[in-house]
Amino acid sequence: MIKFLDLNHQYQTIKNEINEAIFSVVNDSSFIGGPKLKQFESDFAEYCDTKFCVGVGNGTDALEIAIEALNLPPGSEIIVPSNSFIASSEAVTRTGHKVVFCDVDSATLVINRSCVEGFITERTKAIIAVHLYGHPADMQGLLDLAEEKSLFVIEDCAQAHGAIYKGKVIGGIGHVAAFSFYPGKNLGAFGDAGAIVSNHKELIHRVRMIANHGRVGKYDHKFEGRNSRLDTLQASILSVKLKYLNDWTDRRIQIAEKYRQEFSDIPNITLCEKSVDVKHVYHLYVIRIEDRDNLKDYLNANGISTGVHYPVALPKLGAYSYLRKEQDLSLLNISLSVDSKLLSLPVGEHLSDAEVSYICKTVSDYYSNC
Ligand SMILES: *Cc1c(COP(=O)(O)O)cnc(C)c1O
């Protein structure tokens, strides 16, 4: 079976270094904070070309803490793309604000200025720019709009470590950015982990306090925060893996280019377009087809596992039934109709050239047989 994701394969390629990093933390028995955490935070800030990085417990916490640190009036409206993982919108509600879903661009399936514009009211205070699948959202358009309307742009970078938009690495383009290092992400820990990056000193100061009980010094708490820290063990693992991230990303891009070549002539397949001026890091390689479930079953029967991201657009989830009375769903037409057509093919450094060719051949056989 060709795996969709193979974490053990990646571990085997860097096993000694990872084991050393783990044992070194265990030897120190310094599990919270310390120089190894600081090292990762500074390495990752450098990787994102940002001034600051704060490690936190996971990507969802990163989003929540980033929003909280903006000190928005309670009940502010925050615009979230309908095509994303629930954490993107969950963080809005959890911090006491109101989710307003917008649609996505039909070519890239991420947001741009025109996706968001119609949803802005006088209560809108922020936009969550999700760089979904590893493709940067159209940051220039969003930042222009944000400037005109006095909004914050929060980047959800959970799927896009190292992606580039018009020459800038994502993470430092908006006001604040949230990363996830969930094991299956492009940079993944050995458990839950996340980070917040930003160039704004005051904002990052609040982020650090919120994530650590509102603390400025030992037993000196300025307000009630929470406990969301990046474990030193995870930080040490991430420091090792960060060195390989660009190589792994290059391999993702190589596979994506092969898929693009092979599939662009198959009329039944709609590929997601890549904007000019971006480096797409292909956390997921998503195609759109009418007979999604049939192709998925066919690939599975031929030894290829696939995924669907995401099978139900966020506004259609049970969690948002309350919103359906307020929001006009016909304005979210692309997200709400594309979810039944999405299929994610395997992409990642675990795949051999032979496996990639086999995937291409199996997909094209399916369409030449039917
Ligand atoms: C994975 C993911 C998150 C949440 O990250 P966790 O570390 O799992 O909490 C948020 N947004 C998007 C787009 C994601 O893919």
The ligand as a Gaussian input file, in Angstrom:
#p B3LYP/6-31G(d) Opt

LIG

0 1
 C       -3.740000      21.520000      11.599000
 C       -4.397000      22.829000      11.415000
 C       -4.687000      23.684000      12.500000
 C       -4.566000      23.265000      13.931000
 O       -3.373000      22.782000      14.356000
 P       -3.275000      21.771000      15.599000
 O       -1.821000      21.751000      15.916000
 O       -3.786000      20.445000      15.127000
 O       -4.097000      22.314000      16.721000
 C       -5.178000      24.942000      12.227000
 N       -5.427000      25.354000      10.965000
 C       -5.212000      24.548000       9.904000
 C       -5.491000      25.071000       8.534000
 C       -4.703000      23.263000      10.093000
 O       -4.498000      22.468000       9.034000

